[in-house]
Amino acid sequence: MHEQPPLPPETSARFVPALRPPDEAPRAALWFPFQGDRLLVHTDSDRASLLSYAELRDLHVDFEAGQYLGRLADVDCYAVELDVALTPPAGAALDGLRALYGRLADDMYTIAGRAVQILLWDQTHRFCGRCGAATVNAPAERAKLCPQCGLLSFPRLSPAVIMLVQRGDEMLLARNRAFADGFFSVLAGFVEPGEALEEAVAREVHEEVGLELSDIRYFGSQPWPFPHSLMIGFTAHYAGGEIRLQADELVEAGWYSRDAELPRLPGKLSIARRLIDWFLANSPSGVHYGP
């Protein structure tokens, strides 16, 4: 493996996921080194970048145990697990992905989200969940194979629906008890077994605020590696009912017009904010954001 600096932050090359690494040692590679869910990066006041192969080699990183991710432009990408006792060298730090949003180049950030989920899957599926035997990597797909009973375990992905409910010129926002910093957002919840996505949208809204919906429409999706969700966004229209809070989930909820003073909203990282911004983009007049 030969050292080469990471791709520049301005790259817009397309990442192509893949299972098998190249037969020959690549001319260059990008390594995404995680200790748990924290990525080791160079840091300064507002930017972050990946460490080079040589820098990671000096930290005695086990490259042979790396997980191949695919290629960005002509550069191969790997995820690698760091020793729990490793201390970051001078000029580097271990940061969670939330803290790195906007500081790590967009391409790198997206690949890092894939990397942390694959490493977590590798860590938690080293033994068969059915018979307890040690697993091996499946030969033709990203899965753990039990050589004893044949069980295949794929990387976990938890689908969740997230929805913006509108009533005329108003949208529904709520504050969840789990939101430590008190911001308001749209409603969301995990999809249950045997449930269509649209059914999950209607059920979650009815459970959390007691409202009925109509015109449920797909909006978009977002990988959400915290730790392994896929957020599937929808818009919907209010069809009836009065707000009744699910007290163990929500602190408060209400309707907010486009012209209202809005409460604190989720950051630009999330599809929740994309949904809210989409609604506000249709505003016939100015919007005033709260603190």
Buried (B, 14 or more C-beta within 10 A) or exposed (E): BEEBEBBEBEBEEEBEEBBEBEEEEBEBBBBBBBBBBBBBBBBEEEBBBBBBBEBBBEBEBEBEEBBBBBBBBEBBBBBBBBEEEBEBBEEBBBBBBEBBBEBBBEBBBBBBBBBBBBBBBBEBBEBBEEEEEEBEEBEEEBBBBBEEEEBEBEBEEEBBBBBBBBEEBBBBBBBBEEBEEEBBBBBBBEBEEEBEBBBBBBBBBBEBBBBEBEEBEEBEBBBBBBEBBBBBBBBBBBBEEEBEBBEEBBBEBBBBBBBBEBBBBBEEBBBBBBBBEBBBEEEEEEBEEEE
